[in-house]
Amino acid sequence: MYAENAGTVDLIASEQSATVIAPGRYRVAHHRSVADISRDDWNALFTGHAENWDYFTAVERSRSEHFTYSAIAVYSGDRLIAAAPLFRLDYRLDMTLPESLRPIADTIARWAPRLLKMPVLGMGSPMTEECPIGIDGTLDDAGRQLAVKLLIDAMHAEAKAQGIKVLALKDVTDGDMKRYDATIQASGFARMASLPVATLPLPFDTIEGYLNTMTSRQRSDMRRKFKSAKGMDFEWRDDISDVHDEILALYRATRNNRKASYEAFDEVPEDYFRQVMAQSGGKARVLLCRIDGVLASFNLSLVEKDKVIGKFIGMDYSLARQNNLYFVNWMKMIEFCIENGIGELQTGQTTYAVKARMGCKLRRSWIYFKHSGLVLGALFRMIGPRISFEAADPELAGLGDKAVYLEQTEG
């Protein structure tokens, strides 16, 4: 099945998977699930990452209503040298338009939905904030570029097998953009700014060290709000089986309170929290907060050696504001990081104004996209770079020059 062909790239398709036979000594496969790839081999490409084989298989088992998942992999002989998850969905192409143009897009969607909603095959995951492109660290730069090209070739082949014309790479990090931009764009992709990732550097030994980075007024305000924690009970968990339904209800309440909507990308499948907690091997942790015995908030995070990834927070809004729950959770997360010698708290792609006031910096992120059609492909390349998710997010747009971006180096 994996015979090499020195001159062409062939496609073998089945109901379950499609495999590309790559030139030379490499073979590239499309797998119907990350679980079809060796756990150890996958994790070797993502050393130290909490969003690893266990995480992606948990996401797959969460039963999304909007997404179907698979994976692509590059092999040299039997050795895995590159891999990435894939997702498929029907996507509204007007999601990046400014709010003022949404009524026009909604009208088009009602009368000619096929012009706006198209099937998309994407590299990455709707449940991560960075596109996970795993490359064997022993490869030189030329080898890494070839590995990325072969991954993209595999995605193209799978899109063709499914009759999908729109392809994307979701949330490519600034470092990967700088390293692989020429290779990706050579395959016909255009690039636009995605939502940046807010992150809080924590080079401090104490909470006071963090607070001292603020103005005196901000320090006083934070100390006042954090005093609310004295009447609360906190508990770190790696098992949520007895509180799962309560956590789900708190998350729904928080999601409904969001100012911006990204349709399918706002989805958290019903079984996501249970699956991730059960399969993470201790990397997923939940901070529970109770007030007078009532579960008032939860905070789900993935813990790495040098970084905590804040995934989701949920709050009871009848208790949240009067008890400063958001800020209490914030300070408890910082306390956890400092006590465990963790130097970075990744806080996501929402509520930028608040996070900027709390000292967060932003890491740029990029979306690559293309349409394989001749006419629409040219239109995508012309219009796409002129729009961005950054401009569509009201809080981020409102920050303007107050948004501080971190420089991210290659690789």
C-alpha positions as CSV (number, residue, x, y, z in Angstrom):
1,M,0.0,0.0,0.0
2,Y,2.9,2.3,0.6
3,A,5.0,1.7,-2.5
4,E,7.1,4.7,-3.4
5,N,6.9,6.5,-6.7
6,A,9.8,8.7,-7.7
7,G,8.0,10.8,-10.2
8,T,4.4,11.4,-9.0
9,V,2.2,11.7,-6.0
10,D,-0.7,9.3,-6.1
11,L,-3.9,9.1,-4.1
12,I,-5.4,6.0,-2.7
13,A,-8.9,6.7,-1.2
14,S,-11.2,4.6,0.9
15,E,-14.2,5.3,3.1
16,Q,-12.0,5.6,6.2
17,S,-8.8,7.2,5.0
18,A,-6.8,8.5,2.1
19,T,-3.0,7.9,1.8
20,V,-0.7,9.9,-0.3
21,I,2.4,8.2,-1.7
22,A,5.1,10.8,-1.6
23,P,8.2,10.9,-3.8
24,G,11.5,9.5,-2.6
25,R,11.8,7.8,0.8
26,Y,8.9,9.5,2.5
27,R,5.3,8.3,2.7
28,V,2.4,10.5,3.9
29,A,-0.8,9.2,5.3
30,H,-4.2,10.5,6.2
31,H,-5.5,8.8,9.4
32,R,-9.1,8.8,10.3
33,S,-8.1,9.5,14.0
34,V,-5.1,10.7,15.9
35,A,-5.6,7.4,17.8
36,D,-4.5,5.5,14.7
37,I,-1.0,7.0,15.2
38,S,1.3,5.6,17.9
39,R,0.9,7.6,21.1
40,D,4.6,7.6,21.8
41,D,5.5,8.6,18.3
42,W,3.0,11.5,18.3
43,N,4.1,12.7,21.7
44,A,7.8,12.6,20.6
45,L,7.0,15.4,18.1
46,F,5.3,17.5,20.8
47,T,7.7,17.0,23.8
48,G,6.4,18.6,26.9
49,H,3.0,19.7,25.4
50,A,-0.1,19.1,27.5
51,E,-2.1,19.3,24.2
52,N,-0.7,16.0,23.1
53,W,-2.0,12.6,21.9
54,D,-4.2,12.1,25.0
55,Y,-5.7,15.6,24.6
56,F,-6.6,15.2,20.9
57,T,-8.1,11.8,21.3
58,A,-10.1,13.2,24.2
59,V,-11.4,16.0,21.9
60,E,-12.3,13.4,19.2
61,R,-14.3,11.4,21.8
62,S,-16.2,14.5,22.9
63,R,-18.7,14.1,20.1
64,S,-18.7,17.5,18.4
65,E,-21.9,18.6,16.6
66,H,-20.0,20.7,14.1
67,F,-16.5,19.2,13.6
68,T,-15.2,15.9,12.4
69,Y,-11.6,15.0,13.2
70,S,-8.7,13.1,11.6
71,A,-4.9,13.5,11.3
72,I,-2.1,13.5,8.7
73,A,1.4,12.1,9.2
74,V,4.8,11.9,7.4
75,Y,6.9,8.8,7.7
76,S,10.5,8.1,6.8
77,G,10.4,4.3,6.7
78,D,8.6,3.4,9.9
79,R,9.6,6.6,11.7
80,L,7.1,9.3,12.2
81,I,8.8,12.7,11.3
82,A,5.8,15.0,11.1
83,A,2.1,15.1,12.1
84,A,-0.8,17.4,12.6
85,P,-4.5,17.1,13.5
86,L,-7.2,17.9,10.9
87,F,-10.7,19.1,11.3
88,R,-13.7,19.5,8.9
89,L,-16.7,21.8,9.2
90,D,-19.2,23.8,7.3
91,Y,-17.9,27.4,7.8
92,R,-19.5,30.8,7.4
93,L,-16.9,32.8,5.4
94,D,-18.3,36.1,6.7
95,M,-17.2,35.5,10.3
96,T,-14.2,37.9,9.9
97,L,-16.4,40.8,8.6
98,P,-16.8,43.9,10.8
99,E,-20.1,44.1,12.8
100,S,-21.4,46.8,10.5
101,L,-21.4,44.5,7.5
102,R,-22.9,41.5,9.2
103,P,-26.6,42.4,8.2
104,I,-25.5,42.2,4.5
105,A,-23.9,38.9,5.0
106,D,-26.9,37.6,6.9
107,T,-29.1,38.6,3.9
108,I,-26.8,36.7,1.5
109,A,-26.8,33.7,3.8
110,R,-30.6,33.6,3.7
111,W,-31.0,33.9,-0.1
112,A,-27.7,32.2,-1.3
113,P,-26.3,30.2,1.6
114,R,-23.8,28.4,-0.6
115,L,-22.0,31.6,-1.3
116,L,-21.1,32.0,2.3
117,K,-21.2,28.6,3.9
118,M,-18.7,26.1,2.5
119,P,-17.1,22.8,3.7
120,V,-13.6,23.5,5.0
121,L,-10.7,21.2,5.8
122,G,-8.4,22.7,8.3
123,M,-5.0,21.9,9.9
124,G,-5.1,22.4,13.6
125,S,-7.9,22.1,16.1
126,P,-10.9,24.2,17.2
127,M,-9.9,23.2,20.7
128,T,-6.4,24.7,20.7
129,E,-5.2,28.3,20.4
130,E,-2.1,27.3,18.4
131,C,-1.8,25.2,15.3
132,P,0.0,22.0,16.4
133,I,2.5,21.2,13.7
134,G,4.8,18.5,15.0
135,I,8.1,18.1,13.3
136,D,11.0,15.8,14.2
137,G,13.6,18.0,16.0
138,T,16.5,16.2,14.4
139,L,15.6,17.4,10.9
140,D,17.6,20.3,9.5
141,D,15.8,23.3,8.1
142,A,15.5,21.8,4.6
143,G,14.1,18.7,6.1
144,R,11.6,20.7,8.2
145,Q,10.4,22.6,5.1
146,L,9.9,19.4,3.2
147,A,8.0,17.9,6.0
148,V,5.6,20.8,6.2
149,K,5.2,20.7,2.4
150,L,4.3,17.0,2.6
151,L,1.8,17.6,5.3
152,I,0.1,20.3,3.1
153,D,0.2,17.9,0.2
154,A,-1.6,15.3,2.3
155,M,-4.2,17.8,3.3
156,H,-4.7,18.8,-0.3
157,A,-5.2,15.1,-1.3
158,E,-7.7,14.5,1.5
159,A,-9.6,17.7,0.5
160,K,-9.8,16.4,-3.1
161,A,-11.0,13.0,-1.9
162,Q,-13.8,14.7,0.1
163,G,-14.7,17.2,-2.6
164,I,-13.6,20.2,-0.4
165,K,-12.3,23.3,-2.1
166,V,-11.6,25.5,1.0
167,L,-8.5,24.7,3.0
168,A,-7.0,26.4,6.1
169,L,-4.3,26.3,8.7
170,K,-5.8,27.6,11.9
171,D,-3.9,29.8,14.4
172,V,-0.3,29.2,13.1
173,T,2.0,30.7,15.7
174,D,4.1,33.7,14.8
175,G,7.3,31.6,15.1
176,D,6.0,28.9,12.7
177,M,4.8,31.7,10.4
178,K,8.3,33.1,10.2
179,R,9.8,29.7,9.6
180,Y,7.3,28.2,7.2
181,D,5.6,31.1,5.5
182,A,7.3,30.8,2.1
183,T,6.6,27.0,2.0
184,I,3.0,27.4,2.9
185,Q,2.3,30.3,0.5
186,A,4.1,28.4,-2.3
187,S,1.2,25.9,-2.0
188,G,-1.3,28.7,-2.9
189,F,-2.3,29.9,0.5
190,A,-2.9,33.5,1.5
191,R,-2.4,34.7,5.1
192,M,-4.4,36.9,7.5
193,A,-4.2,37.8,11.1
194,S,-6.1,35.5,13.5
195,L,-7.0,36.4,17.1
196,P,-3.8,36.7,19.1
197,V,-3.2,34.7,22.2
198,A,-3.1,36.6,25.5
199,T,-0.3,35.5,27.8
200,L,1.0,36.7,31.2
201,P,4.7,36.4,31.8
202,L,5.3,35.6,35.5
203,P,9.0,36.1,36.4
204,F,8.1,36.6,40.0
205,D,8.8,34.8,43.3
206,T,5.7,36.1,45.1
207,I,2.2,37.5,44.4
208,E,3.5,40.9,45.6
209,G,6.1,40.8,42.8
210,Y,3.3,40.6,40.3
211,L,1.2,43.2,41.9
212,N,4.2,45.6,42.0
213,T,4.1,45.7,38.2
214,M,0.8,47.6,38.4
215,T,0.0,51.2,39.3
216,S,-0.7,52.0,43.0
217,R,-4.4,52.4,42.1
218,Q,-4.5,49.0,40.4
219,R,-2.7,47.3,43.2
220,S,-5.2,48.6,45.8
221,D,-8.1,47.6,43.6
222,M,-6.7,44.0,43.1
223,R,-5.9,43.6,46.8
224,R,-9.4,44.7,47.7
225,K,-11.0,42.3,45.2
226,F,-8.7,39.4,46.3
227,K,-9.9,39.9,49.9
228,S,-13.2,38.3,48.7
229,A,-11.3,35.0,48.5
230,K,-11.2,34.8,52.3
231,G,-14.8,33.7,52.4
232,M,-14.5,31.1,49.7
233,D,-13.4,27.5,49.6
234,F,-11.0,26.5,46.8
235,E,-10.0,23.0,45.7
236,W,-7.7,21.8,42.9
237,R,-9.1,18.6,41.2
238,D,-8.0,16.1,38.6
239,D,-11.4,14.3,38.8
240,I,-14.7,16.0,38.1
241,S,-17.0,13.0,37.9
242,D,-19.1,14.2,40.8
243,V,-19.4,17.8,39.7
244,H,-19.5,17.4,35.9
245,D,-23.1,18.6,35.4
246,E,-22.5,21.6,37.6
247,I,-19.4,22.5,35.7
248,L,-21.2,22.3,32.4
249,A,-24.0,24.6,33.6
250,L,-21.5,27.2,34.8
251,Y,-19.7,27.0,31.4
252,R,-22.9,27.5,29.5
253,A,-23.7,30.6,31.6
254,T,-20.3,32.1,30.9
255,R,-20.4,31.3,27.1
256,N,-23.9,33.0,26.9
257,N,-22.3,36.1,28.5
258,R,-19.7,36.6,25.7
259,K,-19.8,39.7,23.6
260,A,-18.4,38.2,20.4
261,S,-19.6,35.0,18.6
262,Y,-17.5,32.7,16.4
263,E,-20.3,30.3,15.7
264,A,-19.0,26.7,15.5
265,F,-15.7,27.7,17.0
266,D,-17.6,28.7,20.2
267,E,-18.7,25.1,20.7
268,V,-17.5,23.1,23.6
269,P,-18.9,19.5,23.1
270,E,-21.1,18.2,25.9
271,D,-18.5,15.5,26.9
272,Y,-15.4,17.7,26.5
273,F,-14.7,18.4,30.2
274,R,-15.2,14.7,31.2
275,Q,-13.1,13.3,28.4
276,V,-10.2,15.7,28.8
277,M,-10.0,15.3,32.6
278,A,-10.2,11.5,32.3
279,Q,-7.5,11.1,29.6
280,S,-4.9,13.8,30.4
281,G,-2.8,11.8,32.7
282,G,-2.9,14.5,35.4
283,K,-2.1,17.4,33.0
284,A,-5.6,18.7,33.1
285,R,-6.5,20.4,36.4
286,V,-9.7,22.1,37.6
287,L,-9.9,24.8,40.3
288,L,-13.2,24.8,42.0
289,C,-14.5,27.7,44.1
290,R,-17.5,27.3,46.5
291,I,-19.3,30.0,48.3
292,D,-21.4,28.8,51.3
293,G,-21.2,25.3,49.9
294,V,-22.4,26.3,46.4
295,L,-20.2,25.7,43.4
296,A,-19.6,29.3,42.2
297,S,-16.9,28.9,39.5
298,F,-14.5,26.4,37.9
299,N,-11.3,27.0,36.0
300,L,-10.0,24.3,33.7
301,S,-6.3,24.4,32.8
302,L,-3.6,22.3,31.2
303,V,-0.4,22.3,33.1
304,E,3.0,22.0,31.5
305,K,6.5,22.4,33.0
306,D,6.9,26.0,32.1
307,K,3.4,27.1,31.1
308,V,-0.2,26.8,32.3
309,I,-2.8,27.0,29.5
310,G,-6.1,28.4,30.8
311,K,-8.7,26.6,28.8
312,F,-12.2,27.4,30.1
313,I,-13.7,29.2,33.0
314,G,-17.4,29.1,34.2
315,M,-19.1,31.2,36.8
316,D,-22.5,31.6,38.5
317,Y,-23.3,35.1,37.5
318,S,-25.7,35.5,40.5
319,L,-22.5,35.3,42.6
320,A,-19.8,36.4,40.3
321,R,-19.9,40.2,40.3
322,Q,-20.6,40.7,44.0
323,N,-17.8,38.4,44.9
324,N,-15.3,39.5,42.2
325,L,-15.1,35.9,41.0
326,Y,-13.2,36.6,37.8
327,F,-10.4,38.4,39.5
328,V,-10.3,36.0,42.4
329,N,-9.8,33.1,39.9
330,W,-7.2,35.2,38.1
331,M,-5.2,35.7,41.3
332,K,-5.5,32.0,42.4
333,M,-4.1,31.0,39.0
334,I,-1.2,33.3,39.4
335,E,-0.6,32.0,42.9
336,F,-0.6,28.4,41.5
337,C,2.0,29.3,38.8
338,I,4.3,31.1,41.2
339,E,4.1,28.4,43.8
340,N,5.0,25.8,41.2
341,G,7.7,27.8,39.5
342,I,5.8,28.1,36.2
343,G,6.7,31.2,34.3
344,E,3.8,31.8,31.9
345,L,0.0,31.8,32.2
346,Q,-1.7,31.5,28.8
347,T,-5.1,33.1,29.1
348,G,-6.7,32.7,25.7
349,Q,-8.4,34.6,22.9
350,T,-11.1,36.5,24.6
351,T,-11.7,39.5,27.0
352,Y,-8.6,41.3,25.8
353,A,-9.3,44.6,27.5
354,V,-9.4,43.1,31.0
355,K,-6.4,40.9,30.3
356,A,-4.3,43.9,29.1
357,R,-5.1,45.8,32.3
358,M,-3.9,42.7,34.2
359,G,-0.5,42.8,32.5
360,C,-1.1,40.3,29.6
361,K,0.9,40.6,26.4
362,L,-0.3,39.2,23.1
363,R,1.3,36.6,20.8
364,R,0.4,37.0,17.1
365,S,-1.4,34.2,15.4
366,W,-2.1,33.6,11.7
367,I,-4.6,31.8,9.5
368,Y,-3.6,30.5,6.1
369,F,-6.4,29.8,3.7
370,K,-7.1,29.0,0.0
371,H,-9.8,28.0,-2.4
372,S,-8.8,25.5,-5.0
373,G,-11.2,26.9,-7.6
374,L,-9.7,29.1,-10.3
375,V,-12.0,32.1,-9.9
376,L,-12.8,31.9,-6.2
377,G,-9.2,31.0,-5.5
378,A,-8.0,34.3,-7.0
379,L,-10.7,36.2,-5.1
380,F,-9.6,34.6,-1.8
381,R,-6.0,35.6,-2.4
382,M,-7.1,39.2,-3.3
383,I,-9.6,39.8,-0.5
384,G,-8.4,37.6,2.3
385,P,-5.3,39.5,3.4
386,R,-7.4,42.7,3.7
387,I,-9.6,41.3,6.5
388,S,-8.8,39.7,9.8
389,F,-10.2,38.3,13.0
390,E,-8.3,41.0,14.9
391,A,-10.5,43.7,13.3
392,A,-13.7,41.7,13.9
393,D,-13.2,41.4,17.6
394,P,-14.6,44.5,19.3
395,E,-12.5,44.4,22.4
396,L,-9.2,43.8,20.6
397,A,-10.1,46.6,18.1
398,G,-10.9,48.9,21.0
399,L,-7.4,48.3,22.6
400,G,-5.7,49.9,19.7
401,D,-2.1,51.0,20.6
402,K,-2.6,49.7,24.1
403,A,-2.2,46.1,22.9
404,V,1.4,45.0,23.6
405,Y,2.6,42.2,21.3
406,L,5.4,39.9,22.2
407,E,8.1,39.1,19.6
408,Q,8.1,35.4,18.9
409,T,11.2,33.8,17.3
410,E,11.2,31.0,14.7
411,G,10.6,27.5,15.9
